[in-house]
Amino acid sequence: MNIINERFILSFVAPFMILISALGLTFRDNSRKIFYLPIGLMGIAIILERGISRQLERKNILKKIKSYQKAK
């Protein structure tokens, strides 16, 4: 149960990073805006990495299923 709660909380980290970055870029003065760019880029990178890894895992599972079907 504890692992499920940790995963649930960690699933909000990347969107929260993007939100912090957007707020910082919007409301900070021009000299400090650059400090919010890396956190937003990391949030986007985390989301893209998760999406790509899920797609690859699904393709691998589909290949395995198709190979078992051919073997029958």
DSSP file (Angstrom, degrees, kcal/mol; ACC not computed):
  #  RESIDUE AA STRUCTURE BP1 BP2  ACC     N-H-->O    O-->H-N    N-H-->O    O-->H-N    TCO  KAPPA ALPHA  PHI   PSI    X-CA   Y-CA   Z-CA
    1    1 A M     >        0   0    0      0, 0.0     4,-1.7     0, 0.0     5,-0.1   0.000 360.0 360.0 360.0 -35.6    0.0    0.0    0.0
    2    2 A N  H  >  +     0   0    0      1,-0.2     4,-2.0     2,-0.2     5,-0.1   0.872 360.0  53.2 -66.4 -37.7    2.9    2.4    0.8
    3    3 A I  H  > S+     0   0    0      1,-0.2     4,-2.4     2,-0.2    -1,-0.2   0.889 106.5  53.1 -65.7 -38.8    4.4    1.9   -2.7
    4    4 A I  H  > S+     0   0    0      1,-0.2     4,-2.3     2,-0.2    -1,-0.2   0.912 108.8  49.3 -63.2 -42.3    1.1    2.8   -4.3
    5    5 A N  H  X S+     0   0    0     -4,-1.7     4,-2.3     2,-0.2    -1,-0.2   0.895 110.6  50.3 -64.7 -40.1    0.9    6.0   -2.3
    6    6 A E  H  X S+     0   0    0     -4,-2.0     4,-2.7     2,-0.2    -2,-0.2   0.918 111.7  47.6 -64.9 -43.2    4.5    7.0   -3.3
    7    7 A R  H  X S+     0   0    0     -4,-2.4     4,-1.4     2,-0.2    -2,-0.2   0.895 110.9  52.3 -64.2 -39.2    3.8    6.4   -7.0
    8    8 A F  H  < S+     0   0    0     -4,-2.3     4,-0.4    -5,-0.2    -2,-0.2   0.919 113.3  43.4 -62.6 -44.2    0.6    8.4   -6.8
    9    9 A I  H >< S+     0   0    0     -4,-2.3     3,-1.5     1,-0.2     4,-0.3   0.916 112.1  52.8 -68.2 -43.2    2.4   11.3   -5.2
   10   10 A L  H >X S+     0   0    0     -4,-2.7     3,-1.1     1,-0.3     4,-0.6   0.731  95.5  69.6 -67.6 -20.5    5.4   11.1   -7.6
   11   11 A S  T 3< S+     0   0    0     -4,-1.4    -1,-0.3     1,-0.2    -2,-0.2   0.708  98.5  51.5 -69.4 -17.3    3.0   11.2  -10.6
   12   12 A F  T <> S+     0   0    0     -3,-1.5     4,-1.8    -4,-0.4    -1,-0.2   0.495  88.0  84.4 -93.7  -4.6    2.3   14.8   -9.7
   13   13 A V  H <> S+     0   0    0     -3,-1.1     4,-2.3    -4,-0.3     5,-0.2   0.948  88.9  47.2 -65.9 -49.9    5.9   15.9   -9.5
   14   14 A A  H  X S+     0   0    0     -4,-0.6     4,-2.0     1,-0.2     5,-0.2   0.930 114.4  45.2 -63.2 -47.7    6.5   16.5  -13.2
   15   15 A P  H  > S+     0   0    0      0, 0.0     4,-2.3     0, 0.0    -1,-0.2   0.882 113.0  52.7 -62.2 -34.1    3.3   18.6  -13.8
   16   16 A F  H  X S+     0   0    0     -4,-1.8     4,-2.6     2,-0.2    -2,-0.2   0.883 106.8  52.5 -66.4 -37.7    4.1   20.5  -10.6
   17   17 A M  H  X S+     0   0    0     -4,-2.3     4,-2.2     2,-0.2    -1,-0.2   0.912 110.4  47.8 -62.4 -42.4    7.6   21.3  -11.9
   18   18 A I  H  X S+     0   0    0     -4,-2.0     4,-2.6     2,-0.2    -2,-0.2   0.896 111.5  50.8 -65.9 -40.2    6.0   22.6  -15.1
   19   19 A L  H  X S+     0   0    0     -4,-2.3     4,-2.6     2,-0.2     5,-0.2   0.924 110.1  48.8 -63.6 -45.0    3.5   24.7  -13.1
   20   20 A I  H  X S+     0   0    0     -4,-2.6     4,-2.6     1,-0.2    -2,-0.2   0.916 112.4  49.4 -60.4 -43.0    6.3   26.2  -11.0
   21   21 A S  H  X S+     0   0    0     -4,-2.2     4,-2.7     2,-0.2     5,-0.2   0.922 111.0  48.5 -63.1 -44.7    8.3   27.0  -14.1
   22   22 A A  H  X S+     0   0    0     -4,-2.6     4,-1.7     2,-0.2    -2,-0.2   0.914 113.5  47.0 -63.7 -42.1    5.3   28.7  -15.8
   23   23 A L  H  X S+     0   0    0     -4,-2.6     4,-2.8     2,-0.2     5,-0.3   0.912 113.3  48.7 -65.5 -41.5    4.5   30.7  -12.7
   24   24 A G  H  X S+     0   0    0     -4,-2.6     4,-1.7    -5,-0.2    -2,-0.2   0.901 112.1  48.1 -64.9 -41.1    8.2   31.8  -12.3
   25   25 A L  H  < S+     0   0    0     -4,-2.7    -1,-0.2    -5,-0.2    -2,-0.2   0.815 117.2  44.2 -68.9 -28.6    8.5   32.7  -15.9
   26   26 A T  H  < S+     0   0    0     -4,-1.7    -2,-0.2    -5,-0.2    -1,-0.2   0.910 123.5  28.5 -81.2 -44.1    5.3   34.7  -15.7
   27   27 A F  H  < S+     0   0    0     -4,-2.8    -3,-0.2    -5,-0.2    -2,-0.2   0.560  98.1  89.6-103.5  -8.9    5.6   36.6  -12.4
   28   28 A R  S  < S-     0   0    0     -4,-1.7     5,-0.1    -5,-0.3     2,-0.1  -0.480  81.4-101.1 -85.8 159.6    9.4   37.1  -11.9
   29   29 A D    >>  -     0   0    0     -2,-0.1     3,-1.5     1,-0.1     4,-0.7  -0.336  42.2 -98.6 -73.5 164.9   11.4   40.0  -13.1
   30   30 A N  T 34 S+     0   0    0      1,-0.3     3,-0.5     2,-0.2     4,-0.4   0.766 117.5  59.6 -60.4 -30.8   13.5   39.6  -16.2
   31   31 A S  T 34 S+     0   0    0      1,-0.2    -1,-0.3     2,-0.1     3,-0.1   0.747 112.3  38.3 -73.1 -21.2   16.8   39.0  -14.5
   32   32 A R  T X4 S+     0   0    0     -3,-1.5     3,-0.9     1,-0.1     4,-0.3   0.409  88.3  91.2-109.5   1.2   15.5   35.9  -12.6
   33   33 A K  G >X S+     0   0    0     -4,-0.7     3,-1.6    -3,-0.5     4,-0.5   0.838  76.5  66.6 -65.7 -32.3   13.3   34.2  -15.2
   34   34 A I  G >4 S+     0   0    0     -4,-0.4     3,-0.7     1,-0.3    -1,-0.2   0.764  89.6  65.7 -63.1 -25.3   16.2   32.1  -16.6
   35   35 A F  G <4 S+     0   0    0     -3,-0.9     4,-0.4     1,-0.2    -1,-0.3   0.712  99.1  52.7 -70.6 -19.7   16.3   30.2  -13.3
   36   36 A Y  G <> S+     0   0    0     -3,-1.6     4,-1.4    -4,-0.3    -1,-0.2   0.600  90.6  77.3 -91.1 -12.8   12.8   28.7  -13.9
   37   37 A L  H <X S+     0   0    0     -3,-0.7     4,-2.3    -4,-0.5     5,-0.2   0.926  90.1  51.7 -65.8 -46.4   13.6   27.4  -17.4
   38   38 A P  H  > S+     0   0    0      0, 0.0     4,-2.4     0, 0.0    -1,-0.2   0.884 107.9  51.7 -61.0 -37.7   15.5   24.2  -16.3
   39   39 A I  H  > S+     0   0    0     -4,-0.4     4,-1.9     1,-0.2    -2,-0.2   0.886 111.5  47.6 -67.8 -35.8   12.9   23.0  -13.9
   40   40 A G  H  X S+     0   0    0     -4,-1.4     4,-2.2     2,-0.2    -1,-0.2   0.906 111.7  49.8 -68.7 -40.9   10.2   23.3  -16.6
   41   41 A L  H  X S+     0   0    0     -4,-2.3     4,-2.5     1,-0.2    -2,-0.2   0.881 110.0  51.0 -65.3 -37.7   12.4   21.5  -19.2
   42   42 A M  H  X S+     0   0    0     -4,-2.4     4,-2.4     2,-0.2    -1,-0.2   0.901 108.8  51.4 -66.4 -39.7   13.0   18.7  -16.7
   43   43 A G  H  X S+     0   0    0     -4,-1.9     4,-2.0     2,-0.2    -2,-0.2   0.919 112.1  46.3 -61.6 -43.6    9.3   18.3  -16.0
   44   44 A I  H  X S+     0   0    0     -4,-2.2     4,-2.6     1,-0.2    -2,-0.2   0.911 111.9  51.6 -64.6 -42.3    8.6   18.1  -19.8
   45   45 A A  H  X S+     0   0    0     -4,-2.5     4,-2.5     1,-0.2    -2,-0.2   0.888 108.5  51.5 -62.6 -39.6   11.5   15.6  -20.2
   46   46 A I  H  X S+     0   0    0     -4,-2.4     4,-2.1     2,-0.2    -1,-0.2   0.924 111.7  46.6 -62.9 -44.9   10.1   13.4  -17.4
   47   47 A I  H  X S+     0   0    0     -4,-2.0     4,-2.1     2,-0.2    -2,-0.2   0.922 114.1  47.3 -65.1 -44.1    6.7   13.3  -19.0
   48   48 A L  H  X S+     0   0    0     -4,-2.6     4,-2.6     1,-0.2     5,-0.2   0.900 111.0  51.8 -64.1 -40.4    8.1   12.6  -22.4
   49   49 A E  H  X S+     0   0    0     -4,-2.5     4,-2.5     1,-0.2    -1,-0.2   0.901 109.9  49.2 -63.3 -41.0   10.4    9.8  -21.1
   50   50 A R  H  X S+     0   0    0     -4,-2.1     4,-2.1     2,-0.2    -1,-0.2   0.919 112.4  48.1 -63.9 -43.1    7.4    8.1  -19.3
   51   51 A G  H  X S+     0   0    0     -4,-2.1     4,-2.0     2,-0.2    -2,-0.2   0.911 113.5  46.2 -64.5 -43.2    5.3    8.2  -22.4
   52   52 A I  H  X S+     0   0    0     -4,-2.6     4,-2.3     2,-0.2    -2,-0.2   0.909 112.3  50.3 -67.4 -42.1    8.0    6.9  -24.7
   53   53 A S  H  X S+     0   0    0     -4,-2.5     4,-2.2    -5,-0.2    -1,-0.2   0.883 109.8  51.2 -65.5 -36.6    8.9    4.1  -22.3
   54   54 A R  H  X S+     0   0    0     -4,-2.1     4,-2.3    -5,-0.2    -1,-0.2   0.913 109.7  50.3 -64.6 -41.6    5.3    3.1  -22.0
   55   55 A Q  H  X S+     0   0    0     -4,-2.0     4,-2.2     1,-0.2    -2,-0.2   0.923 111.3  48.0 -62.2 -44.2    5.0    2.9  -25.8
   56   56 A L  H  X S+     0   0    0     -4,-2.3     4,-2.2     1,-0.2    -1,-0.2   0.896 111.2  50.7 -65.0 -39.9    8.1    0.7  -26.1
   57   57 A E  H  X S+     0   0    0     -4,-2.2     4,-2.3     1,-0.2    -1,-0.2   0.906 110.4  49.7 -64.0 -40.9    6.9   -1.6  -23.3
   58   58 A R  H  X S+     0   0    0     -4,-2.3     4,-2.4     2,-0.2    -2,-0.2   0.897 110.0  50.7 -64.9 -40.1    3.5   -2.0  -25.0
   59   59 A K  H  X S+     0   0    0     -4,-2.2     4,-2.3     2,-0.2    -1,-0.2   0.904 110.5  49.7 -64.0 -40.9    5.1   -2.7  -28.4
   60   60 A N  H  X S+     0   0    0     -4,-2.2     4,-2.1     2,-0.2    -2,-0.2   0.906 111.1  48.9 -64.7 -41.4    7.3   -5.4  -26.7
   61   61 A I  H  X S+     0   0    0     -4,-2.3     4,-2.4     2,-0.2    -2,-0.2   0.912 110.9  50.6 -64.0 -42.1    4.3   -7.0  -25.1
   62   62 A L  H  X S+     0   0    0     -4,-2.4     4,-2.4     1,-0.2    -2,-0.2   0.890 108.9  51.8 -63.8 -39.4    2.4   -7.0  -28.4
   63   63 A K  H  X S+     0   0    0     -4,-2.3     4,-2.3     2,-0.2    -1,-0.2   0.909 109.9  49.5 -62.5 -41.9    5.4   -8.7  -30.1
   64   64 A K  H  X S+     0   0    0     -4,-2.1     4,-2.0     2,-0.2    -2,-0.2   0.913 110.8  49.3 -63.5 -42.8    5.5  -11.4  -27.4
   65   65 A I  H  X S+     0   0    0     -4,-2.4     4,-1.9     1,-0.2    -2,-0.2   0.918 112.0  48.3 -62.7 -42.9    1.7  -12.0  -27.8
   66   66 A K  H  X S+     0   0    0     -4,-2.4     4,-2.0     1,-0.2    -1,-0.2   0.872 109.5  52.5 -66.3 -36.3    2.0  -12.2  -31.6
   67   67 A S  H  X S+     0   0    0     -4,-2.3     4,-1.4     1,-0.2    -1,-0.2   0.879 109.7  49.2 -68.1 -35.9    5.0  -14.6  -31.3
   68   68 A Y  H  X S+     0   0    0     -4,-2.0     4,-0.8     2,-0.2    -1,-0.2   0.859 110.1  51.8 -68.1 -35.0    3.0  -16.9  -29.0
   69   69 A Q  H >< S+     0   0    0     -4,-1.9     3,-0.5     1,-0.2    -2,-0.2   0.879 109.1  49.7 -69.3 -37.0    0.1  -16.8  -31.4
   70   70 A K  H 3< S+     0   0    0     -4,-2.0    -1,-0.2     1,-0.2    -2,-0.2   0.816 104.1  60.2 -69.1 -30.7    2.3  -17.8  -34.3
   71   71 A A  H 3<        0   0    0     -4,-1.4    -1,-0.2     1,-0.3    -2,-0.2   0.733 360.0 360.0 -71.3 -22.0    3.8  -20.7  -32.3
   72   72 A K    <<        0   0    0     -4,-0.8    -1,-0.3    -3,-0.5    -2,-0.1   0.469 360.0 360.0 -75.7 360.0    0.3  -22.4  -31.9
